[in-house]
Amino acid sequence: MRILPGAVDAPILNHTAIRLGLHDPADVLLLDIVAGQWTSQATAAIAQWARSSGLTVTSIDDPVVSVRASTKRIARVLRVAINDYRLPSGYMFRANDRGPSSSTRLSTKT
């Protein structure tokens, strides 16, 4: 998954994706968080926020902070549901159901 400012997958927004259910809460996800302002300060703030939220920071490469955590932890931190979806073509993916709500302005995209 990737976190980008203001992004939610278009197939979810336009209802072309079929929701299959919640993604396995125990599954460990790798997540890239992109700082909204591409500065070293913004990236450092995101990394600090991620650590304080219980996410494991695996790398920092301005403006991207890569983290690892369970689906359950990421969903709780970002205040979203992470679901499994299928497109009419048969392609399956996981994504958040809406933009996150947190003290840091973030949004997710798979």
C-alpha positions in Angstrom: 0.0 0.0 0.0 1.1 3.6 -0.5 -0.1 6.7 1.3 -0.4 9.8 -0.9 -2.2 13.1 0.0 -5.8 13.0 -1.1 -5.8 9.5 -2.8 -8.4 6.8 -2.6 -8.6 4.2 -5.4 -10.9 5.3 -8.2 -12.7 1.9 -8.5 -13.7 2.3 -4.8 -15.0 5.8 -5.3 -16.9 5.0 -8.4 -18.2 1.7 -7.1 -16.8 -0.5 -9.9 -14.8 -2.6 -7.4 -16.7 -5.3 -5.6 -15.9 -5.4 -1.8 -15.2 -9.0 -0.8 -14.8 -8.2 2.9 -12.2 -7.1 5.4 -8.6 -7.9 4.7 -7.0 -10.4 7.2 -6.3 -8.3 10.3 -3.2 -10.4 11.1 -1.6 -10.0 7.7 1.5 -7.8 7.8 1.4 -5.0 5.3 4.3 -2.9 4.0 3.2 0.7 3.6 4.9 3.7 2.0 3.9 7.1 3.5 4.6 10.1 1.3 5.1 13.4 3.0 2.7 16.1 1.7 5.5 18.7 1.8 8.6 17.3 0.3 11.0 18.5 2.9 13.4 16.6 5.3 11.4 18.1 8.2 8.1 16.8 7.0 9.6 13.4 6.3 11.1 13.3 9.8 7.8 14.3 11.3 6.0 11.5 9.5 8.6 9.0 10.7 8.2 10.1 14.3 4.4 10.0 14.0 4.6 6.4 12.5 6.8 5.2 15.4 4.6 6.8 18.0 1.6 5.1 16.4 3.2 1.7 16.8 4.3 1.3 13.2 7.7 -0.1 12.5 9.7 2.3 10.3 11.8 0.1 7.8 13.3 2.9 5.8 13.3 6.7 5.2 14.0 8.1 1.7 12.7 11.7 1.3 9.8 12.1 0.9 8.9 8.4 1.5 8.7 6.7 4.9 8.3 2.9 4.6 6.6 1.1 7.5 5.5 -2.4 8.4 2.6 -3.4 10.7 -0.4 -5.6 10.8 -3.5 -4.8 8.9 -5.4 -4.3 12.2 -2.8 -1.8 13.5 -2.6 0.2 10.2 -6.4 0.3 10.0 -6.7 1.5 13.6 -3.9 4.2 13.2 -5.4 5.6 10.0 -9.1 5.1 11.1 -10.1 3.2 8.0 -11.2 -0.3 7.0 -8.8 -2.2 4.8 -10.8 -4.4 2.5 -10.2 -6.9 -0.2 -11.8 -5.9 -3.6 -12.3 -7.4 -7.0 -12.7 -5.6 -10.3 -15.0 -6.8 -13.1 -11.8 -8.0 -14.9 -11.1 -10.4 -12.0 -8.1 -8.4 -10.7 -8.1 -8.5 -6.9 -6.5 -5.9 -4.6 -6.7 -4.5 -1.0 -7.3 -0.9 -0.2 -8.7 1.5 2.4 -12.4 2.3 2.1 -11.9 6.0 2.6 -9.3 8.6 3.3 -7.8 8.3 6.8 -8.5 10.5 9.8 -5.4 11.2 11.9 -3.6 14.1 13.5 -1.4 14.1 10.4 -3.1 14.8 7.1 -2.7 11.6 5.2 -4.6 9.5 2.6 -4.0 6.0 1.3 -3.7 4.4 -2.1 -2.8 0.8 -2.9 
